[in-house]
Amino acid sequence: MEWLKVTNTTDDVNVTEMVGWYNLVNAALLDHFTNQIKETDTSGVWRYLIAFKNILRSIENFGISMVYGLNFFGRGVLQPHNYLQYVRHDVLGTDLLNSSLKFALQLGEEMTRRLNSNWTDVHERRQLVLQNVRQSPSILEATTYFDLMANYVTELRTFQKEVRKEIR
């Protein structure tokens, strides 16, 4: 969290560089899953394979948006480029999660109930970042946001494991 204390805007470039390598590795993994889905027979397994692929991509996008969210709480505002990247990855993460929940059928219904009942604070913090209204930088707020989002992503990983069990 120490990097948040730096007010020099040159760190904004490093945020982009930090997530760049992550995107490259995930793209290769997701290409592999796409090929596996194409080779799958016509049984219902394909739905879970697509749900699995989409939940991986959702976790990836929420992880990237989390970097920008930390930047927001640690600096007090996002610069236009970083704000657009936050919105892009937050929307993609949400859309891919919703898609996964639909493809995984019963598992998705249970996960939807868990997410809706337990994640009000996450939603509120995400809305603050989306509004991007200048506020005082706060390491405490950044830490709280990080903890909430880390728990949210952990819950998504639990869903990912449940989907993987269905595929086996």
N, CA, C and O atoms as a DFTB+ gen file, in Angstrom:
672 C
 N C O
     1  1       0.808      -1.188       0.000
     2  2       0.000       0.000       0.000
     3  2       0.858       1.262       0.000
     4  3       0.348       2.367      -0.183
     5  1       2.147       1.094       0.204
     6  2       3.021       2.265       0.251
     7  2       3.008       3.046      -1.057
     8  3       3.144       4.269      -1.041
     9  1       2.846       2.355      -2.202
    10  2       2.889       3.058      -3.489
    11  2       1.748       4.061      -3.616
    12  3       1.825       4.994      -4.414
    13  1       0.691       3.871      -2.831
    14  2      -0.432       4.804      -2.894
    15  2      -0.085       6.167      -2.309
    16  3      -0.707       7.172      -2.652
    17  1       0.911       6.200      -1.427
    18  2       1.276       7.451      -0.785
    19  2       1.996       8.399      -1.733
    20  3       2.077       9.598      -1.468
    21  1       2.517       7.875      -2.829
    22  2       3.238       8.705      -3.786
    23  2       2.229       9.499      -4.598
    24  3       1.258       8.937      -5.102
    25  1       2.447      10.785      -4.727
    26  2       1.491      11.618      -5.459
    27  2       1.941      11.906      -6.872
    28  3       1.223      12.572      -7.618
    29  1       3.096      11.431      -7.259
    30  2       3.614      11.665      -8.599
    31  2       2.777      10.888      -9.605
    32  3       2.569       9.687      -9.435
    33  1       2.295      11.548     -10.644
    34  2       1.410      10.894     -11.615
    35  2       2.155       9.953     -12.545
    36  3       1.513       9.269     -13.342
    37  1       3.472       9.886     -12.482
    38  2       4.188       8.935     -13.332
    39  2       3.868       7.506     -12.935
    40  3       4.073       6.595     -13.738
    41  1       3.374       7.276     -11.731
    42  2       2.984       5.933     -11.318
    43  2       1.786       5.423     -12.102
    44  3       1.567       4.213     -12.166
    45  1       1.001       6.322     -12.703
    46  2      -0.147       5.909     -13.498
    47  2       0.277       4.996     -14.635
    48  3      -0.437       4.051     -14.968
    49  1       1.428       5.267     -15.234
    50  2       1.937       4.413     -16.299
    51  2       2.242       3.032     -15.749
    52  3       1.991       2.033     -16.423
    53  1       2.775       2.954     -14.545
    54  2       3.104       1.674     -13.950
    55  2       1.874       0.817     -13.696
    56  3       1.956      -0.409     -13.770
    57  1       0.749       1.427     -13.402
    58  2      -0.490       0.674     -13.218
    59  2      -0.828      -0.047     -14.513
    60  3      -1.183      -1.226     -14.495
    61  1      -0.721       0.646     -15.628
    62  2      -1.007       0.037     -16.925
    63  2      -0.025      -1.086     -17.218
    64  3      -0.418      -2.148     -17.701
    65  1       1.237      -0.857     -16.931
    66  2       2.251      -1.886     -17.166
    67  2       2.032      -3.099     -16.271
    68  3       2.254      -4.236     -16.689
    69  1       1.594      -2.850     -15.030
    70  2       1.396      -3.949     -14.086
    71  2       0.313      -4.909     -14.558
    72  3       0.439      -6.121     -14.383
    73  1      -0.742      -4.382     -15.149
    74  2      -1.818      -5.272     -15.580
    75  2      -1.584      -5.816     -16.990
    76  3      -2.250      -6.768     -17.395
    77  1      -0.665      -5.239     -17.730
    78  2      -0.399      -5.696     -19.092
    79  2       0.068      -7.137     -19.155
    80  3      -0.452      -7.925     -19.945
    81  1       1.041      -7.490     -18.330
    82  2       1.554      -8.861     -18.349
    83  2       0.488      -9.848     -17.906
    84  3       0.431     -10.970     -18.409
    85  1      -0.349      -9.442     -16.973
    86  2      -1.427     -10.284     -16.469
    87  2      -2.414     -10.611     -17.589
    88  3      -2.867     -11.750     -17.709
    89  1      -2.741      -9.622     -18.398
    90  2      -3.658      -9.830     -19.520
    91  2      -3.096     -10.818     -20.522
    92  3      -3.832     -11.647     -21.058
    93  1      -1.803     -10.741     -20.779
    94  2      -1.156     -11.618     -21.751
    95  2      -1.241     -13.084     -21.325
    96  3      -1.586     -13.949     -22.130
    97  1      -0.929     -13.357     -20.073
    98  2      -0.975     -14.727     -19.563
    99  2      -2.405     -15.258     -19.577
   100  3      -2.641     -16.393     -19.991
   101  1      -3.349     -14.455     -19.133
   102  2      -4.746     -14.891     -19.120
   103  2      -5.286     -15.135     -20.517
   104  3      -6.089     -16.047     -20.715
   105  1      -4.860     -14.338     -21.489
   106  2      -5.329     -14.530     -22.866
   107  2      -4.930     -15.910     -23.375
   108  3      -5.730     -16.585     -24.023
   109  1      -3.709     -16.331     -23.091
   110  2      -3.255     -17.654     -23.533
   111  2      -4.071     -18.754     -22.865
   112  3      -4.468     -19.718     -23.519
   113  1      -4.318     -18.616     -21.583
   114  2      -5.109     -19.601     -20.855
   115  2      -6.535     -19.675     -21.393
   116  3      -7.082     -20.764     -21.566
   117  1      -7.127     -18.532     -21.654
   118  2      -8.501     -18.500     -22.150
   119  2      -8.607     -19.037     -23.572
   120  3      -9.619     -19.645     -23.923
   121  1      -7.595     -18.828     -24.389
   122  2      -7.574     -19.434     -25.725
   123  2      -7.596     -20.951     -25.619
   124  3      -8.284     -21.628     -26.384
   125  1      -6.841     -21.475     -24.670
   126  2      -6.821     -22.921     -24.450
   127  2      -8.221     -23.421     -24.070
   128  3      -8.677     -24.436     -24.596
   129  1      -8.899     -22.721     -23.168
   130  2     -10.254     -23.113     -22.783
   131  2     -11.218     -23.030     -23.960
   132  3     -12.088     -23.888     -24.110
   133  1     -11.073     -22.022     -24.784
   134  2     -11.936     -21.882     -25.956
   135  2     -11.791     -23.093     -26.864
   136  3     -12.785     -23.624     -27.358
   137  1     -10.567     -23.527     -27.082
   138  2     -10.340     -24.712     -27.914
   139  2     -10.949     -25.949     -27.276
   140  3     -11.501     -26.799     -27.976
   141  1     -10.857     -26.062     -25.957
   142  2     -11.455     -27.207     -25.265
   143  2     -12.979     -27.204     -25.416
   144  3     -13.591     -28.254     -25.613
   145  1     -13.575     -26.035     -25.322
   146  2     -15.026     -25.927     -25.467
   147  2     -15.445     -26.355     -26.865
   148  3     -16.443     -27.058     -27.026
   149  1     -14.697     -25.939     -27.871
   150  2     -15.021     -26.292     -29.253
   151  2     -14.949     -27.793     -29.481
   152  3     -15.680     -28.334     -30.310
   153  1     -14.069     -28.468     -28.748
   154  2     -13.880     -29.907     -28.929
   155  2     -14.838     -30.742     -28.083
   156  3     -14.876     -31.964     -28.226
   157  1     -15.595     -30.116     -27.223
   158  2     -16.489     -30.827     -26.313
   159  2     -17.697     -31.373     -27.066
   160  3     -18.189     -30.767     -28.019
   161  1     -18.161     -32.541     -26.608
   162  2     -19.334     -33.139     -27.246
   163  2     -20.578     -32.303     -26.965
   164  3     -20.494     -31.235     -26.360
   165  1     -21.709     -32.787     -27.400
   166  2     -22.946     -32.004     -27.304
   167  2     -23.656     -32.156     -25.959
   168  3     -24.794     -31.712     -25.812
   169  1     -23.002     -32.776     -24.980
   170  2     -23.634     -32.895     -23.661
   171  2     -23.700     -31.524     -22.993
   172  3     -23.245     -30.528     -23.554
   173  1     -24.257     -31.484     -21.819
   174  2     -24.411     -30.224     -21.097
   175  2     -23.122     -29.665     -20.520
   176  3     -23.126     -28.579     -19.941
   177  1     -22.019     -30.390     -20.670
   178  2     -20.742     -29.936     -20.116
   179  2     -20.305     -28.615     -20.728
   180  3     -19.649     -27.814     -20.061
   181  1     -20.652     -28.376     -21.970
   182  2     -20.196     -27.149     -22.630
   183  2     -20.662     -25.907     -21.885
   184  3     -19.956     -24.899     -21.855
   185  1     -21.858     -25.972     -21.277
   186  2     -22.366     -24.815     -20.530
   187  2     -21.452     -24.491     -19.352
   188  3     -21.164     -23.326     -19.079
   189  1     -21.002     -25.530     -18.662
   190  2     -20.109     -25.315     -17.528
   191  2     -18.726     -24.863     -17.986
   192  3     -18.074     -24.075     -17.301
   193  1     -18.278     -25.349     -19.126
   194  2     -16.990     -24.888     -19.655
   195  2     -17.036     -23.394     -19.988
   196  3     -16.089     -22.659     -19.710
   197  1     -18.133     -22.960     -20.579
   198  2     -18.272     -21.527     -20.884
   199  2     -18.379     -20.728     -19.585
   200  3     -17.779     -19.660     -19.458
   201  1     -19.143     -21.247     -18.622
   202  2     -19.245     -20.563     -17.324
   203  2     -17.873     -20.461     -16.667
   204  3     -17.529     -19.428     -16.094
   205  1     -17.093     -21.536     -16.753
   206  2     -15.754     -21.543     -16.158
   207  2     -14.859     -20.511     -16.832
   208  3     -14.161     -19.748     -16.163
   209  1     -14.883     -20.493     -18.143
   210  2     -14.077     -19.517     -18.883
   211  2     -14.500     -18.093     -18.524
   212  3     -13.652     -17.230     -18.296
   213  1     -15.791     -17.852     -18.474
   214  2     -16.271     -16.499     -18.185
   215  2     -15.998     -16.068     -16.749
   216  3     -15.741     -14.891     -16.496
   217  1     -16.051     -17.011     -15.802
   218  2     -15.751     -16.619     -14.422
   219  2     -14.268     -16.296     -14.286
   220  3     -13.902     -15.399     -13.527
   221  1     -13.412     -17.011     -15.007
   222  2     -11.984     -16.660     -15.006
   223  2     -11.772     -15.253     -15.542
   224  3     -11.026     -14.463     -14.964
   225  1     -12.430     -14.950     -16.640
   226  2     -12.303     -13.612     -17.227
   227  2     -12.913     -12.554     -16.315
   228  3     -12.404     -11.436     -16.235
   229  1     -13.995     -12.897     -15.628
   230  2     -14.611     -11.962     -14.689
   231  2     -13.651     -11.641     -13.546
   232  3     -13.453     -10.476     -13.201
   233  1     -13.062     -12.675     -12.966
   234  2     -12.097     -12.480     -11.881
   235  2     -10.928     -11.631     -12.367
   236  3     -10.461     -10.741     -11.657
   237  1     -10.461     -11.910     -13.574
   238  2      -9.370     -11.123     -14.152
   239  2      -9.755      -9.644     -14.242
   240  3      -8.987      -8.774     -13.830
   241  1     -10.925      -9.366     -14.771
   242  2     -11.347      -7.973     -14.948
   243  2     -11.611      -7.274     -13.615
   244  3     -11.284      -6.097     -13.462
   245  1     -12.196      -7.979     -12.656
   246  2     -12.378      -7.367     -11.337
   247  2     -11.026      -7.105     -10.673
   248  3     -10.857      -6.098      -9.985
   249  1     -10.073      -8.000     -10.876
   250  2      -8.732      -7.778     -10.334
   251  2      -8.089      -6.531     -10.909
   252  3      -7.458      -5.757     -10.189
   253  1      -8.252      -6.341     -12.216
   254  2      -7.697      -5.147     -12.863
   255  2      -8.425      -3.899     -12.376
   256  3      -7.789      -2.891     -12.069
   257  1      -9.748      -3.960     -12.305
   258  2     -10.496      -2.786     -11.834
   259  2     -10.122      -2.458     -10.392
   260  3     -10.142      -1.296      -9.987
   261  1      -9.782      -3.487      -9.625
   262  2      -9.387      -3.271      -8.238
   263  2      -8.119      -2.419      -8.152
   264  3      -7.993      -1.589      -7.252
   265  1      -7.189      -2.614      -9.071
   266  2      -5.968      -1.801      -9.097
   267  2      -6.328      -0.328      -9.277
   268  3      -5.784       0.542      -8.599
   269  1      -7.250      -0.062     -10.198
   270  2      -7.676       1.321     -10.429
   271  2      -8.480       1.855      -9.245
   272  3      -8.372       3.035      -8.911
   273  1      -9.285       1.002      -8.607
   274  2     -10.023       1.417      -7.423
   275  2      -9.093       1.790      -6.276
   276  3      -9.328       2.771      -5.571
   277  1      -8.038       1.003      -6.096
   278  2      -7.035       1.350      -5.085
   279  2      -6.409       2.701      -5.395
   280  3      -6.178       3.516      -4.501
   281  1      -6.140       2.921      -6.664
   282  2      -5.579       4.196      -7.107
   283  2      -6.531       5.336      -6.740
   284  3      -6.093       6.385      -6.267
   285  1      -7.833       5.128      -6.956
   286  2      -8.831       6.152      -6.627
   287  2      -8.810       6.491      -5.132
   288  3      -8.698       7.659      -4.760
   289  1      -8.918       5.474      -4.286
   290  2      -8.978       5.738      -2.851
   291  2      -7.646       6.250      -2.309
   292  3      -7.621       7.043      -1.368
   293  1      -6.552       5.801      -2.893
   294  2      -5.236       6.233      -2.431
   295  2      -4.840       7.623      -2.888
   296  3      -4.026       8.280      -2.239
   297  1      -5.408       8.081      -4.003
   298  2      -5.054       9.402      -4.537
   299  2      -6.206      10.398      -4.488
   300  3      -5.994      11.607      -4.575
   301  1      -7.419       9.886      -4.349
   302  2      -8.567      10.778      -4.212
   303  2      -9.353      11.002      -5.485
   304  3     -10.474      11.504      -5.423
   305  1      -8.811      10.650      -6.627
   306  2      -9.505      10.808      -7.908
   307  2      -8.742      10.003      -8.959
   308  3      -7.536       9.791      -8.836
   309  1      -9.450       9.562      -9.980
   310  2      -8.798       8.881     -11.105
   311  2      -8.656       9.852     -12.264
   312  3      -9.575      10.612     -12.569
   313  1      -7.507       9.818     -12.898
   314  2      -7.301      10.596     -14.112
   315  2      -8.176       9.991     -15.210
   316  3      -8.542       8.820     -15.111
   317  1      -8.524      10.752     -16.255
   318  2      -9.470      10.269     -17.275
   319  2      -9.124       8.897     -17.867
   320  3     -10.003       8.043     -17.985
   321  1      -7.870       8.676     -18.237
   322  2      -7.504       7.379     -18.826
   323  2      -7.731       6.246     -17.822
   324  3      -8.298       5.209     -18.169
   325  1      -7.292       6.445     -16.590
   326  2      -7.464       5.414     -15.569
   327  2      -8.935       5.206     -15.221
   328  3      -9.357       4.086     -14.936
   329  1      -9.708       6.281     -15.244
   330  2     -11.143       6.165     -14.988
   331  2     -11.809       5.306     -16.062
   332  3     -12.618       4.432     -15.752
   333  1     -11.466       5.557     -17.316
   334  2     -12.033       4.755     -18.408
   335  2     -11.646       3.291     -18.274
   336  3     -12.462       2.404     -18.525
   337  1     -10.408       3.037     -17.880
   338  2      -9.969       1.654     -17.690
   339  2     -10.725       0.999     -16.531
   340  3     -11.098      -0.172     -16.610
   341  1     -10.946       1.758     -15.460
   342  2     -11.719       1.220     -14.342
   343  2     -13.117       0.829     -14.810
   344  3     -13.577      -0.284     -14.556
   345  1     -13.783       1.745     -15.491
   346  2     -15.150       1.488     -15.955
   347  2     -15.160       0.281     -16.885
   348  3     -16.009      -0.601     -16.756
   349  1     -14.229       0.246     -17.807
   350  2     -14.155      -0.861     -18.772
   351  2     -14.059      -2.204     -18.054
   352  3     -14.834      -3.118     -18.336
   353  1     -13.116      -2.323     -17.134
   354  2     -12.890      -3.612     -16.479
   355  2     -13.982      -3.945     -15.466
   356  3     -14.300      -5.119     -15.276
   357  1     -14.556      -2.953     -14.820
   358  2     -15.652      -3.211     -13.898
   359  2     -16.884      -3.714     -14.653
   360  3     -17.537      -4.666     -14.225
   361  1     -17.191      -3.074     -15.767
   362  2     -18.348      -3.490     -16.574
   363  2     -18.117      -4.877     -17.165
   364  3     -19.014      -5.720     -17.135
   365  1     -16.922      -5.122     -17.701
   366  2     -16.622      -6.450     -18.245
   367  2     -16.707      -7.516     -17.154
   368  3     -17.270      -8.588     -17.376
   369  1     -16.154      -7.227     -15.981
   370  2     -16.215      -8.184     -14.878
   371  2     -17.646      -8.520     -14.504
   372  3     -17.982      -9.684     -14.285
   373  1     -18.484      -7.504     -14.431
   374  2     -19.894      -7.708     -14.085
   375  2     -20.624      -8.496     -15.163
   376  3     -21.370      -9.426     -14.857
   377  1     -20.414      -8.128     -16.421
   378  2     -21.082      -8.804     -17.532
   379  2     -20.660     -10.270     -17.617
   380  3     -21.502     -11.149     -17.804
   381  1     -19.375     -10.532     -17.483
   382  2     -18.887     -11.910     -17.543
   383  2     -19.379     -12.730     -16.353
   384  3     -19.679     -13.915     -16.496
   385  1     -19.461     -12.105     -15.185
   386  2     -20.004     -12.797     -14.018
   387  2     -21.464     -13.167     -14.263
   388  3     -21.867     -14.304     -14.018
   389  1     -22.249     -12.219     -14.740
   390  2     -23.661     -12.501     -15.024
   391  2     -23.812     -13.619     -16.040
   392  3     -24.685     -14.474     -15.899
   393  1     -22.975     -13.619     -17.055
   394  2     -22.996     -14.675     -18.063
   395  2     -22.679     -16.027     -17.425
   396  3     -23.342     -17.022     -17.719
   397  1     -21.676     -16.068     -16.562
   398  2     -21.306     -17.313     -15.881
   399  2     -22.451     -17.832     -15.031
   400  3     -22.733     -19.030     -15.008
   401  1     -23.098     -16.925     -14.340
   402  2     -24.212     -17.324     -13.480
   403  2     -25.343     -17.939     -14.294
   404  3     -26.009     -18.860     -13.823
   405  1     -25.566     -17.450     -15.494
   406  2     -26.621     -17.989     -16.361
   407  2     -26.232     -19.354     -16.934
   408  3     -27.063     -20.259     -16.998
   409  1     -24.977     -19.503     -17.348
   410  2     -24.546     -20.762     -17.951
   411  2     -24.414     -21.889     -16.927
   412  3     -24.550     -23.059     -17.286
   413  1     -24.152     -21.562     -15.669
   414  2     -23.940     -22.597     -14.661
   415  2     -25.235     -23.060     -13.997
   416  3     -25.200     -23.867     -13.068
   417  1     -26.359     -22.562     -14.459
   418  2     -27.677     -22.989     -14.000
   419  2     -27.835     -22.966     -12.486
   420  3     -27.799     -21.891     -11.887
   421  1     -28.014     -24.148     -11.835
   422  2     -28.304     -24.186     -10.401
   423  2     -27.193     -23.559      -9.565
   424  3     -27.475     -22.854      -8.597
   425  1     -25.951     -23.804      -9.920
   426  2     -24.845     -23.184      -9.183
   427  2     -24.939     -21.668      -9.248
   428  3     -24.668     -20.970      -8.271
   429  1     -25.325     -21.177     -10.409
   430  2     -25.445     -19.736     -10.599
   431  2     -26.527     -19.120      -9.741
   432  3     -26.375     -18.006      -9.240
   433  1     -27.628     -19.850      -9.570
   434  2     -28.717     -19.335      -8.733
   435  2     -28.270     -19.188      -7.282
   436  3     -28.566     -18.184      -6.635
   437  1     -27.561     -20.187      -6.778
   438  2     -27.062     -20.120      -5.395
   439  2     -26.035     -19.005      -5.244
   440  3     -26.067     -18.266      -4.260
   441  1     -25.133     -18.877      -6.197
   442  2     -24.118     -17.828      -6.130
   443  2     -24.768     -16.449      -6.200
   444  3     -24.332     -15.528      -5.509
   445  1     -25.789     -16.294      -7.013
   446  2     -26.495     -15.011      -7.105
   447  2     -27.074     -14.630      -5.752
   448  3     -26.979     -13.474      -5.340
   449  1     -27.676     -15.598      -5.052
   450  2     -28.218     -15.329      -3.717
   451  2     -27.105     -14.894      -2.758
   452  3     -27.273     -13.940      -1.999
   453  1     -25.969     -15.597      -2.796
   454  2     -24.861     -15.248      -1.892
   455  2     -24.309     -13.865      -2.200
   456  3     -24.047     -13.083      -1.286
   457  1     -24.132     -13.561      -3.473
   458  2     -23.574     -12.258      -3.843
   459  2     -24.527     -11.121      -3.500
   460  3     -24.097     -10.069      -3.027
   461  1     -25.810     -11.325      -3.733
   462  2     -26.787     -10.265      -3.466
   463  2     -26.956      -9.984      -1.978
   464  3     -27.233      -8.849      -1.590
   465  1     -26.794     -10.997      -1.148
   466  2     -27.042     -10.790       0.280
   467  2     -25.802     -10.344       1.047
   468  3     -25.928      -9.803       2.145
   469  1     -24.620     -10.553       0.503
   470  2     -23.406     -10.317       1.285
   471  2     -22.520      -9.179       0.806
   472  3     -21.499      -8.905       1.435
   473  1     -22.867      -8.515      -0.270
   474  2     -21.867      -7.636      -0.872
   475  2     -22.313      -6.190      -1.059
   476  3     -21.920      -5.534      -2.024
   477  1     -23.133      -5.698      -0.137
   478  2     -23.589      -4.311      -0.209
   479  2     -22.416      -3.334      -0.132
   480  3     -22.370      -2.364      -0.889
   481  1     -21.467      -3.579       0.776
   482  2     -20.311      -2.682       0.920
   483  2     -19.461      -2.644      -0.345
   484  3     -18.965      -1.585      -0.730
   485  1     -19.292      -3.795      -0.991
   486  2     -18.529      -3.839      -2.247
   487  2     -19.220      -2.967      -3.289
   488  3     -18.574      -2.171      -3.970
   489  1     -20.522      -3.121      -3.408
   490  2     -21.282      -2.338      -4.388
   491  2     -21.152      -0.840      -4.105
   492  3     -20.952      -0.048      -5.026
   493  1     -21.264      -0.459      -2.844
   494  2     -21.156       0.962      -2.489
   495  2     -19.784       1.521      -2.841
   496  3     -19.686       2.630      -3.366
   497  1     -18.723       0.768      -2.559
   498  2     -17.363       1.243      -2.874
   499  2     -17.164       1.335      -4.387
   500  3     -16.545       2.279      -4.878
   501  1     -17.688       0.359      -5.119
   502  2     -17.567       0.405      -6.583
   503  2     -18.299       1.625      -7.131
   504  3     -17.832       2.255      -8.079
   505  1     -19.440       1.959      -6.541
   506  2     -20.182       3.138      -6.987
   507  2     -19.402       4.423      -6.720
   508  3     -19.440       5.350      -7.529
   509  1     -18.700       4.485      -5.598
   510  2     -17.867       5.662      -5.310
   511  2     -16.804       5.860      -6.387
   512  3     -16.564       6.978      -6.843
   513  1     -16.174       4.762      -6.784
   514  2     -15.147       4.862      -7.828
   515  2     -15.797       5.275      -9.143
   516  3     -15.254       6.113      -9.862
   517  1     -16.948       4.700      -9.464
   518  2     -17.638       5.057     -10.707
   519  2     -18.025       6.530     -10.742
   520  3     -17.996       7.147     -11.807
   521  1     -18.380       7.094      -9.615
   522  2     -18.718       8.520      -9.579
   523  2     -17.474       9.382      -9.761
   524  3     -17.559      10.479     -10.314
   525  1     -16.327       8.904      -9.305
   526  2     -15.031       9.571      -9.464
   527  2     -15.062      11.034      -9.012
   528  3     -14.475      11.905      -9.654
   529  1     -15.749      11.287      -7.911
   530  2     -15.781      12.631      -7.329
   531  2     -14.548      12.769      -6.439
   532  3     -14.282      11.917      -5.591
   533  1     -13.798      13.854      -6.643
   534  2     -12.568      14.058      -5.877
   535  2     -12.864      13.992      -4.380
   536  3     -13.826      14.581      -3.887
   537  1     -12.010      13.262      -3.679
   538  2     -12.098      13.149      -2.232
   539  2     -10.687      13.167      -1.670
   540  3      -9.716      13.083      -2.421
   541  1     -10.572      13.274      -0.382
   542  2      -9.248      13.253       0.242
   543  2      -8.654      11.858       0.103
   544  3      -9.338      10.871       0.372
   545  1      -7.391      11.757      -0.313
   546  2      -6.749      10.441      -0.384
   547  2      -6.751       9.785       0.998
   548  3      -6.549      10.453       2.012
   549  1      -6.978       8.487       1.028
   550  2      -7.058       7.793       2.313
   551  2      -6.517       6.375       2.185
   552  3      -7.081       5.540       1.477
   553  1      -5.423       6.119       2.875
   554  2      -4.873       4.767       2.909
   555  2      -5.855       3.830       3.608
   556  3      -5.984       2.668       3.223
   557  1      -6.544       4.327       4.629
   558  2      -7.537       3.512       5.329
   559  2      -8.661       3.093       4.384
   560  3      -9.047       1.924       4.363
   561  1      -9.190       4.034       3.603
   562  2     -10.241       3.709       2.628
   563  2      -9.714       2.738       1.569
   564  3     -10.418       1.812       1.166
   565  1      -8.483       2.951       1.125
   566  2      -7.886       2.054       0.126
   567  2      -7.750       0.644       0.690
   568  3      -8.021      -0.336      -0.004
   569  1      -7.334       0.546       1.940
   570  2      -7.181      -0.762       2.580
   571  2      -8.535      -1.447       2.748
   572  3      -8.664      -2.645       2.499
   573  1      -9.536      -0.689       3.166
   574  2     -10.889      -1.239       3.311
   575  2     -11.408      -1.734       1.965
   576  3     -11.958      -2.831       1.869
   577  1     -11.230      -0.918       0.930
   578  2     -11.649      -1.302      -0.424
   579  2     -10.932      -2.580      -0.855
   580  3     -11.556      -3.504      -1.377
   581  1      -9.622      -2.625      -0.633
   582  2      -8.854      -3.806      -1.018
   583  2      -9.387      -5.049      -0.316
   584  3      -9.601      -6.079      -0.956
   585  1      -9.603      -4.962       0.989
   586  2     -10.106      -6.114       1.743
   587  2     -11.471      -6.572       1.237
   588  3     -11.702      -7.770       1.071
   589  1     -12.373      -5.627       0.991
   590  2     -13.702      -5.972       0.484
   591  2     -13.617      -6.651      -0.878
   592  3     -14.250      -7.682      -1.106
   593  1     -12.832      -6.066      -1.782
   594  2     -12.714      -6.631      -3.129
   595  2     -11.988      -7.975      -3.110
   596  3     -12.334      -8.875      -3.875
   597  1     -10.989      -8.118      -2.247
   598  2     -10.286      -9.400      -2.142
   599  2     -11.249     -10.489      -1.683
   600  3     -11.208     -11.608      -2.195
   601  1     -12.110     -10.176      -0.728
   602  2     -13.118     -11.142      -0.275
   603  2     -14.125     -11.446      -1.378
   604  3     -14.558     -12.588      -1.530
   605  1     -14.495     -10.432      -2.139
   606  2     -15.420     -10.615      -3.258
   607  2     -14.813     -11.567      -4.291
   608  3     -15.471     -12.499      -4.753
   609  1     -13.562     -11.322      -4.643
   610  2     -12.880     -12.175      -5.620
   611  2     -12.709     -13.589      -5.063
   612  3     -12.803     -14.560      -5.813
   613  1     -12.462     -13.714      -3.768
   614  2     -12.373     -15.040      -3.147
   615  2     -13.698     -15.781      -3.293
   616  3     -13.712     -16.981      -3.569
   617  1     -14.800     -15.079      -3.109
   618  2     -16.123     -15.695      -3.292
   619  2     -16.311     -16.136      -4.746
   620  3     -16.876     -17.199      -5.006
   621  1     -15.842     -15.329      -5.682
   622  2     -15.928     -15.711      -7.098
   623  2     -15.061     -16.935      -7.381
   624  3     -15.431     -17.781      -8.195
   625  1     -13.934     -17.032      -6.727
   626  2     -13.069     -18.207      -6.905
   627  2     -13.733     -19.462      -6.335
   628  3     -13.538     -20.561      -6.853
   629  1     -14.509     -19.297      -5.280
   630  2     -15.278     -20.423      -4.743
   631  2     -16.271     -20.909      -5.797
   632  3     -16.419     -22.112      -6.012
   633  1     -16.942     -19.976      -6.443
   634  2     -17.859     -20.316      -7.531
   635  2     -17.098     -21.016      -8.655
   636  3     -17.582     -22.000      -9.215
   637  1     -15.918     -20.515      -8.983
   638  2     -15.090     -21.122     -10.028
   639  2     -14.795     -22.584      -9.680
   640  3     -14.878     -23.451     -10.550
   641  1     -14.454     -22.866      -8.421
   642  2     -14.159     -24.238      -7.995
   643  2     -15.396     -25.122      -8.108
   644  3     -15.302     -26.283      -8.505
   645  1     -16.555     -24.571      -7.757
   646  2     -17.795     -25.338      -7.858
   647  2     -18.107     -25.684      -9.311
   648  3     -18.549     -26.794      -9.606
   649  1     -17.881     -24.748     -10.203
   650  2     -18.102     -25.006     -11.633
   651  2     -17.122     -26.068     -12.118
   652  3     -17.492     -26.966     -12.875
   653  1     -15.876     -25.958     -11.680
   654  2     -14.866     -26.943     -12.092
   655  2     -15.258     -28.346     -11.648
   656  3     -15.054     -29.305     -12.393
   657  1     -15.818     -28.485     -10.448
   658  2     -16.267     -29.797      -9.972
   659  2     -17.356     -30.364     -10.875
   660  3     -17.385     -31.567     -11.135
   661  1     -18.247     -29.507     -11.351
   662  2     -19.313     -29.957     -12.252
   663  2     -18.752     -30.440     -13.589
   664  3     -19.301     -31.355     -14.203
   665  1     -17.677     -29.834     -14.027
   666  2     -17.066     -30.224     -15.304
   667  2     -16.462     -31.610     -15.193
   668  3     -16.538     -32.393     -16.140
   669  1     -15.871     -31.925     -14.067
   670  2     -15.249     -33.243     -13.865
   671  2     -16.307     -34.293     -13.903
   672  3     -16.007     -35.478     -13.754
